[in-house]
Amino acid sequence: MTVSVHPARIGPYAASTTPRWETLTWVALATVVAVAEHAFLRNAWYVAAWDHLIGDDLTALTILGDHICLFRRSDGTVAALADACPHRKLPLSMGRRCDDGVECGYHGLVFDGNGACVGAPGNQGRIPRGADVRSYPVVERYGLSWVWMGNPERADPADIVEIEHYGDPDWGLNTGPAMDFSCDYRYIVDNLLDPSHVAWVHDTSFAQEAARDTPLEVEKRDTGVCVSRWLYGGEVAPFYAKLVEFDGPCDRHQHYEAFYPSTALARALFTPAGTGGPDRPLHDDLFQMDSWNFLTPITEKTTRYHFFQLRNVRPGDEAIDRLMNEDVTGAFSEDRQVLEAVQRGMDAAESHINMHIDTGPLRFRHHLETLIAADED
């Protein structure tokens, strides 16, 4: 077993730090969930697909409402072009590969991987003015292809979230299939900043009795919002009982952190009862699972959800990988059923209420709106 979590990093109040609360009234925060005029932060990286799914063939995707055609060049890099020929707007993804670019399936205009028109057989060999198509920067990291949706000059791969332990041979990794949710991505972020929902939505997998009403600590960070708490002396939740390597009751730490605009980490720590807490050294039998969640808005009310889990036990155990994928996909399907119904309910509602457990999601939404407004200026 390998553990490298430092007490100061387990949760926002694990060390002697002071949270930076936003100077907003509760009433002001409570109005944020209804604000949806500007939904997307464009100057950001979004996951397009698992990198192994992008090959020589043309792949059509929609991100933030933009239709994009992706393919892999001969040098192995991924090209992402606006999926519309500038002539009559036929999707380039309906065309065919041509050398290291793509040929429109209507009149044969050819575009290279950077979007430049390099062939126009229907125009007497001359390249028409304005014939280029938009090219999106792409970076491959963590087994995923990320697309920058804003100003290409601002695209910096260093802005992609850093994932501790990815590629570490002492840690297990399981990756599941992408899932589509028929809801606004921000409802999923709300869910990923709400540890309490597991007591009702995931009562047969992630839940513990203490998850119902143990208070939460909320911290606003430069990169997002973190919600966390310790639960003491309970039974190991069913999902984790297959993985935890000690017997008896446990202390559990829930660390839910969302990064702007739409990436989230759900970190679960389990340690023998009586050994947990913000000021306690890490126990040798501590179990840690980091669940990483990557939300890509397709439209304002549809979202593609990629995820993987890292764990500090049983690396390379394919049976555990499969079991975790099945269980996690099942749990996320429960989330999907709830959140799609929430979307329908909120669409039809004239009003709604907020509770104290919504503090983390509301703070995230408020600052995200600020970032979007600044991005559009």
N, C-alpha and C positions, 0 to 999 in steps of 0.2 A: 504494500500500500504506500502511495506517495501523496503527501499533503504539503502544499506550499502557501496556504492561506495565512496571512498574518492577522493577528487580532484587530489591528487598526483598519484592516480592509474588509473584515467580515460584515460590518454594518456601519452606518453613518455615526453612531454614537459609541462604537466599540473603543475608541480612543478619546482622549480629552480634547475633542474639537467642538467648536460651537457651530451649529447649523446656521446657514445663511438664509433666513426666512425672507420671503418676498413681502414687501410692505403693501399688502392688499387687504382690503376688508373681505370678510367672508361673503358678503353680498356681491362684491365685485367678482370674486372668484366663481361664484355660483352661476353667473350669467354666461360664463365662457363656453359651456357645453352646447349652448344654443347657437354659437357663432360659427357659421360654415360657409360664409361668402367666399373666403379664400382658403382653399383646402390644402394646397400643396406647397411645400418648400422645394423650389426647383434647383437651387444651387446646392445639391446634395447627391450622394451616391445611393443608388437603389439596386437591390439584387434583381437581375433579369432571369437567371436560371442557374441550375447546377451546371458547372462548366463542362461536364462530360456529355451533356445533352446538346451542346452546340457543336456542330461538325461542318462538313463541307456543304450540306444542304442548306437551303434558305429557311430560316425560322422566323415566323411572324409573332410578335408580342405587342401588347399595349401596356405602357407605363405612363401614369399621370395623364391619361387620355391621349398620349402621343402613340401613333402606330409606328413600330420600329421593325426593321428587317435585320436579322443577325446572321452571320456566317463566319466560318473560320478560314483565315487566309492560309496560303501555302507555308508561311513561316510559323504557323501555330497561333498567331494572335487573332483576336476576335474583332470583327468589324460590325458596327451598328449604324445603320443608315435609316433616314426617314423612309417609311414604307409607302412611297408614292412617287411615281415617275412625274417629273415636272411637265410633261407634255399633256397627257389626259388623265393623270392621277391614278392609273392602274397601279395596284400594289406591286412593288418590286418583288415581293415574296411570291408572286404568281409568275415570275419570270424564271430565269435559269442562270446557273453559274457560268461565267465567261472569263477565262484566264483567272486572274486573282480578284475579279469583281463580279458584277451581276448585270445581266442583260434583261431589259424590259421585255415582257412577253407580248407587247402590243405592236411596237414599231422598231424594236431592236436597239434603242439607245443603251449604251454601255456605260456603267459607272464603276470606278475603282473603289477600293476599300475605304478611301477617304471622302467619297461622295462626289469626286470630280467626274464630269462627263468626258469620256475618252473616245467615244464613238457614236456617230449619228448617221447611219446609213440612209435614212429617209430625208436627209437635209443636204444632199449633194456633197456629203463628206465633210461639211463644215459643222463645227460644234455650235449649237444655238446659244445665243446670249442668255444667261440666267438658267442654264440647264443643270447646274450642279444641285445636289441634294444635301440636306443637313447630315453631318456625321456626328455621332455621340462618342465621347471618350469611354473606353472600357478598360477595367482592371480585373484581373483574375486573382482571387484571394480566398482562402479557406474553402476551396472546392467550389466556389461560387463565382459567377460573372457579374460584376457590378457596372452599372451604367450611370454616367453623370448626366443629369437631365437639364442643367442650366448652362450658363456661359462657359464654353470650353476653356477659356483663359483662366478661369478660377478653379478648374479641376485639379485637385491635389490628392493623390492616393493616401497621403498621411491622414486625411480626414476620415478614412474608413476606420471603424471602431477596432481597437486592439483586443484580440482574444487570447487570453492567457491559456497556456497548456495545449493550444491547437498544434498538432504535430508532435507532441511529447510522447515518446514510446511507452512511458509509464502510465499513461492515461488512456482509458477506453473512449471510443467515439462511435456513436450511432447516428446515422442520417436517415431522415424519413422523406417521403415524397412530398412535393409541394401540394398545398391545399388551397382551394379557392373559397373565399368567404363572400357572401352577398351582403356586405356591410361596409360602412366607412372605416378606413383603417384606424381612425382615432378611437373607435369603440373597442378595437382589439388592444390598442395601447392602454386604454382605461383598464381593461381586464388584466393586463400584464403588470399593472401597478396596484392591484387589488388582491392581496393574499387572502382576504376574508372569503372570497367567493368559492374557494375550494371546499368549504364546509358544506355547501349546498349543491354546487354543480358537480363536484368530483368526490362525492361522499364515499364511493367504493374504491378510490385510488389514492388521492393526495390528502384526504381530509384527516384532521384530528379534532377532538372536541374543543381544544383550546383555540383552534383557528376561528371560532365563531366570534369571539369578543375580546381577545387580548389586544390591548392598545398598540397602535402602530407609531413608529418614529418616521418622520418625513423630512427629507433633506433636499433642498434645491441645489443642484450643482451646475457648473458651467456647461456641462455636456448633456444635462437632463435632470431627472428627478429620481431619487431613491427612496423606497419604502421598505422598512424592515422591522423585525421583532424577534425576540426569543420566546419559545414555548417550552415550559419546563415540566419534566416528569410524566410525559404522556407515552402512549404506545407508539411504536413506529408505524407510520401510515402504510397501508397495504402495498402501494406501488413500490415503496422503498424497502419493505421487509425482505424482498428477494435479493437485495444488494448489500444491506447493512451487515457487517461482520461481527457484531456483538449481540448478546442476548439481553432481554429485559427492556425496561422502559428507557426513554431517551430524553435528552434536551435537544430541541430543534431550532435552528435559525432559518428564518425566511428572509431572503434578500431579493427584492424585486426592483430592478433598475431599468429605466427607459432612457434611451439616447436619442437626441433629435436627429432626424425627424421621426424615425419609425423602426428602430432596432431595440430589442429588449433582452435583458438577462434575468432569468429566474434561478437564483442560486439556493440550493438546499444543503444544509449541514445537519448531520445527525451525530450525536456523541452520547456516550452512556450517561444516564440520569445522574445529576449532581456534578458533572464535569463541564457543563456549558456555561455561557455567560460572556459578557463583553470584556471582562477583565481576567478571564481564565486562560491559561495556556492550552494549546490544542492537544487533545487526547490522541494517543497513538492509534486508536481504533476509529477515529473520526472518519465519517463518510461524507464526501462532497460530490454533488452533481451540479454542473452548470448547464442550464438549458438556454440556448441562444435562439432568438426568434427574430426573423427578418421579414418585415411587412412591406410589400410593394403595392401601392395603390394602382389599380388598373384604371378605374374611374372613381368618381367621388363616392360611389356606393358599392364597389367591388374591390377586393383585395386578394393578392396572392401571398401565401404564407409559407416561407421556407424555414426550416429549423434543424438543429442538431443538438445532441447532448454530449457533454464531456464528463467523465467520471474518474475518480481516483482509485478504482478497483477493477480487477479482471480485464486488463487491456488485451485486445485481440481475441476475446471470447465471442465468437460469432453467434452462439446460441443466446447469450445475454444481449447482444446487439439486436437480434431479431425480436426478442421478447420486449425489449425497451421500445423499439419502433412500434410494435403492435399496441403496447399499452399507451404510449404517448399519443399516437394517432387516434386511439379511442378517446382519450381525454380531450384532445383538441377538437374532435368531432362533437363532444358534449358542449364545448365552448361555442363552436360554430352554430349549433342549434339554438343556443341561448342568444347569441349576439345578432344573428339574422332576425330573430323575433324582436329583439330590442330595436333594431333598425326600423322594422315595420311599425313598431309601437311609437317610436319617437317621430317618425314621419307623419303619423296620424294625430299626434298629440298637440294640444294647444299649450300645455304647460307640463312641468315635471318638477320634482323636488330633488335636492341633493342632501347628502348626509355627511357626517364627519369622515367616514371611510372614503369619501370621494376627494379628500384633500390632495392627495398625491396626483391623481389624474387631472384635477382641475388646475393645479399649479403647472403641470406639464403643458396642458392645452393653452393656458394663458401665455406662457413664454413662447410656445410654438407659434401662436398667432403674431406675437411681436416679431419673431424672426421672419415670418412670411411677409409681414408688412414692410419690414426693412429690406427684404430681398426684392420686393417689387418696386421700390423707390429708384 
